[in-house]
C-alpha cells in the first residue's frame, strides 16, 4: 500500500508581491490549454508547497500530488488563491507558513512577468546576447532584488542537494563565518548545500545584530520540483530557464563558493569557467573558491584532475581550493570583496549588477537536452578552452535533466540513455568523474542510481 502524504485545502492572499492582476493576466493563468500558463504555475506552486520533500524525482512528486489544484480568484480586495489537496507540511494549525506564502506569490509574480514582459514582448530579441542580459536584469529588477547603495557583499554558494551530514554541517559553518563578516548569501534555494550556508549565515547575522540579512534564492521551472525553495530564502526569483538562472547568479553575485555536489554542480562550475576563460574577461575580478570538509579532499582532487584533462592547466588558475577551513574561506572572500569593489568602481560598473562581465551567446541560449542534441555536442580537443567549457556544461546539463527533471526522465525512459560522444581523453575523464559522483551518492537523494547517459569515444 502506497503512503499518501497528508493534504489540506485553503485560501491564501498575496504575501509580499503581486497583490493585483489585470484581466488578461488572469485569463492567461486560467487557460489550461497547452499554450496557457496554468500548468506551469501549478507545477511551480506545488514545488514551493512541497518544501522539505525527501525526493528529487520531479515526476514522482507530480504523481504523488496529481489531485492538487490551484485556482485564481478575483475579489474586491485583490486576488486570492484557492488550494485543493495541497501538501499539509506547508501549513501550521491550518494556516500557511508565511515564508512559503511569500514564495508562492513570488512564483505567480515571476511567471506572469516573464510571460507578458519578456517572452511575448517585441522589446526583446532573445536570440540577441545583449537582449538576453537585459531580460535577466528586468526580471531581477521586477523581483526587487537589485539594491542600489549597497557595497559588494553577496556571495553565491553552489553545491549539491544530495550531500552527507558532515558536508551539510560544513556548509553551515562557512555560512556562519560569512554572516559574521556581514556578507550575504545567494544560492539555488534548495536543500543541502543550498540551504546550509543560509542557515549558518542567519546565526552569524544574528550575532552581529544584522537585521537586514539577505538570503536570495534563484531557481527555474525545470528544477524547482526537485530542489524546492527552502524556508530561509527571503528573496525568491524564478528565472525562465537554466541559462538565465546561471546568468542571474553571476550578474548579482560578487564572488562564488562551490561546495561538493553532483552533475548540477559541475554544470555550474563549467559555466563559470567558460566565462572566466574568455579573453574579454581575463582582467575581471570574480573570486571563486572550491571548499569542503576534510573528507571532500578527494572529491575536489578529482574535479581538479577533470578540469586539467578537459580544459587544460590554465583553467585551474581561476579557482582556489580550500579544504576544511571555513574561517579562511570567509576571510578570503571578505578581502576579495574589497578587490571587487575597486574593480567595479574603477570601471564605473554597478555593484548590484555585473554589466561588464562578458558572456558568450553559446552560454546564454537555452539548451534542450534531446537525444539528438546530446549526441551532437562537440567534446573534442582543438577548440578554445571557453568553448570546450560551454559544451561540457551542456553535457552535464543533459545529465541533470535525465536524473531529476520530468521531461528528461521521460525521454530517457522512452529512448534509452543519452549518447555522449567525445575524444577518448575527455570521455575517460568524464566517466571517471561521474562514476565517483554515483559511488558517493551525489546523483540522487534516494535509491540506486541508474545512469541516464552513455559515454562513447
Buried (B, 14 or more C-beta within 10 A) or exposed (E): EEEEEEBBEBEBBBBBBBEEBEEEBBEBBEEEEEEBBBEBBBBBBBBBBBBEBEBBBBBBBBEBBEEBEBBBEEEEEEBBBEBEBBBBBBBEEEEBBEBBBBBBBBBBBBBBBBBBBBEEEEEBEBEEBEBBBBBBBBBBEBBEBBBEEEEBBBBBBBBBBBBBEEBBEBBBBBBBBBBBBBBBBBBBBBBBBBBBBBBBBBBBBEEEEBEEBBBBBBBBBBBBBBBBBBBBBBBBBBBBBBBBBBBBBBBBBBBBBBBBBBBBBBBBBBBBBBBBBBEEBEEBBBBBBBBBBEBBEEBBEBBBBBBBBBBEEEBBEBBBBBBBBBBBBBBBBBEBBEBBBEBBEEEEBBBBBBBBBEBBEBBBBEBBBBBEEBEEBBBEEEEBBBBBBBBBBBBBBBBBBBBBBBBBBEBBEEEEBBBBBBBEEBBBBBBBBBEBBBEBBBBBBEEEBEBBBEBEB
